[in-house]
Amino acid sequence: MREAELWQRLDTHLGAAYSRVWAEQIVLADLDERTVREALAAGVPCKAIWRAVWAQLELPVSER
């Protein structure tokens, strides 16, 4: 997964404006207590970030 796809998925589920705020403010345990932005900056693969987001938002299996 590329970063553009990650942002597209976040936008789909949270809305374009809120997804950016959410990515900067919500700390995810599955990302070692980092936000999405921090995880991206640390080089965490986008697929791993999406899995953490997917779990946090309790999205259906079809969205994984």
C-alpha positions as CSV (number, residue, x, y, z in Angstrom):
1,M,0.0,0.0,0.0
2,R,1.2,3.5,-0.8
3,E,0.8,6.5,1.3
4,A,-1.7,8.0,-1.1
5,E,-3.9,5.0,-0.7
6,L,-3.6,5.2,3.1
7,W,-4.8,8.8,3.0
8,Q,-7.6,7.9,0.6
9,R,-8.9,5.2,2.9
10,L,-8.7,7.6,5.9
11,D,-10.6,10.2,3.9
12,T,-13.3,7.7,3.0
13,H,-13.9,6.7,6.6
14,L,-13.3,10.0,8.5
15,G,-13.8,12.7,5.9
16,A,-11.1,14.6,4.1
17,A,-10.7,17.4,6.7
18,Y,-11.1,15.3,9.8
19,S,-8.8,12.6,8.7
20,R,-5.8,15.0,8.8
21,V,-6.7,16.1,12.3
22,W,-7.3,12.5,13.5
23,A,-3.9,11.4,12.0
24,E,-2.1,14.1,14.0
25,Q,-3.9,13.7,17.3
26,I,-5.0,10.1,17.9
27,V,-2.3,7.9,19.4
28,L,-2.6,4.3,18.5
29,A,-1.3,1.5,20.8
30,D,-0.7,-0.7,17.8
31,L,1.7,1.8,16.4
32,D,3.8,1.8,19.6
33,E,1.9,4.8,21.0
34,R,2.4,7.0,17.9
35,T,0.0,8.9,15.7
36,V,-0.4,8.1,12.0
37,R,1.8,11.1,11.2
38,E,4.5,10.0,13.6
39,A,4.4,6.4,12.3
40,L,4.7,7.7,8.7
41,A,7.7,9.8,9.7
42,A,9.3,6.8,11.5
43,G,9.0,4.7,8.4
44,V,6.3,2.4,9.5
45,P,4.9,0.6,6.4
46,C,1.5,2.1,5.3
47,K,0.0,-1.4,5.4
48,A,0.8,-1.7,9.1
49,I,-0.5,1.8,9.8
50,W,-3.8,0.9,8.0
51,R,-4.2,-2.2,10.1
52,A,-3.8,-0.2,13.3
53,V,-6.3,2.4,12.0
54,W,-8.7,-0.4,10.9
55,A,-8.6,-1.9,14.4
56,Q,-9.0,1.5,16.2
57,L,-12.0,2.5,14.1
58,E,-13.5,-1.0,14.4
59,L,-14.1,-1.2,10.7
60,P,-15.6,-4.3,9.0
61,V,-13.3,-7.1,7.8
62,S,-14.1,-6.1,4.2
63,E,-12.2,-2.9,4.8
64,R,-9.0,-4.5,5.9
